Amino acid sequence: MRKSVATSVFGTSVLATGLLAIGLAAPASAAGEKYFVTIDTVGMCSVILDTPGTELSAGKKAIANTDGYATMEDAKKALTEIKDEKCKGVVVG
């Protein structure tokens, strides 16, 4: 039994639309991205996306959870909890 061209095209279109919707709804952390609380060489702390020691964060060292946080909100919460103890100041960006 042959499928009509309309059924093949429609079926592919629905599949593609479904996959696109799933991809758009996936969180950023699905790509392996993590947030880190870092301290720089002069004692200023910040939250960054990525891994400390890369071009984006040269001169910074991870503090708190050195494995990183899944969300920025979790990292910001950790920074709030340790900033008075470990940081000279906080860089917001």
C-alpha positions as CSV (number, residue, x, y, z in Angstrom):
1,M,0.0,0.0,0.0
2,R,1.4,3.4,-1.0
3,K,1.4,6.4,1.2
4,S,0.2,9.6,-0.3
5,V,2.6,12.5,-0.7
6,A,0.4,14.6,1.6
7,T,0.6,12.0,4.4
8,S,4.4,11.7,4.1
9,V,4.9,15.5,4.1
10,F,2.4,16.1,6.9
11,G,3.9,13.3,9.1
12,T,7.4,14.7,8.6
13,S,6.2,18.2,9.4
14,V,4.5,17.1,12.6
15,L,7.6,15.2,13.7
16,A,9.9,18.2,12.9
17,T,7.7,20.6,14.8
18,G,7.5,18.3,17.8
19,L,11.3,17.9,17.9
20,L,11.8,21.7,17.6
21,A,9.4,22.3,20.5
22,I,11.2,19.8,22.7
23,G,14.5,21.5,21.8
24,L,13.2,25.0,22.6
25,A,11.8,23.8,25.9
26,A,15.0,22.1,27.1
27,P,16.9,24.0,29.8
28,A,20.3,25.5,29.1
29,S,21.9,23.0,31.5
30,A,21.0,20.2,29.2
31,A,24.0,21.3,27.1
32,G,26.3,20.7,30.0
33,E,26.5,24.3,31.0
34,K,27.0,25.0,34.7
35,Y,27.3,28.1,36.8
36,F,30.2,28.7,39.2
37,V,30.8,31.0,42.1
38,T,34.3,32.4,41.5
39,I,36.8,34.6,43.2
40,D,39.3,36.6,41.2
41,T,42.9,37.5,42.0
42,V,41.9,40.6,44.0
43,G,39.2,38.9,46.0
44,M,36.1,40.0,44.0
45,C,33.5,37.3,43.7
46,S,31.0,36.7,40.9
47,V,28.8,34.0,39.3
48,I,29.9,32.9,35.8
49,L,28.6,30.4,33.2
50,D,31.1,27.8,32.1
51,T,34.2,26.3,33.7
52,P,36.7,28.3,35.6
53,G,40.1,28.6,33.9
54,T,38.7,29.1,30.4
55,E,39.0,32.2,28.3
56,L,35.8,33.6,29.8
57,S,37.1,33.3,33.4
58,A,40.9,33.6,33.3
59,G,42.3,34.4,36.7
60,K,39.2,33.2,38.6
61,K,39.0,30.2,40.9
62,A,35.8,28.3,41.8
63,I,34.7,28.5,45.4
64,A,31.7,27.0,47.2
65,N,30.6,24.0,45.0
66,T,33.5,23.5,42.7
67,D,31.4,21.1,40.6
68,G,29.2,24.0,39.6
69,Y,25.5,24.7,39.9
70,A,22.7,23.7,37.5
71,T,21.0,27.1,37.6
72,M,22.1,30.7,38.1
73,E,19.6,31.1,40.9
74,D,21.4,28.3,42.9
75,A,24.8,29.9,42.3
76,K,23.6,33.3,43.3
77,K,22.1,31.8,46.5
78,A,25.5,30.2,47.3
79,L,27.3,33.5,46.7
80,T,24.9,35.3,49.0
81,E,25.7,32.8,51.7
82,I,29.5,33.0,51.5
83,K,30.2,36.6,50.2
84,D,30.8,38.1,53.7
85,E,33.2,35.4,54.7
86,K,35.3,35.0,51.5
87,C,34.9,38.0,49.2
88,K,36.1,41.6,49.3
89,G,33.2,42.5,47.1
90,V,30.8,41.2,44.5
91,V,30.9,41.8,40.8
92,V,27.5,41.9,39.2
93,G,27.3,41.5,35.5
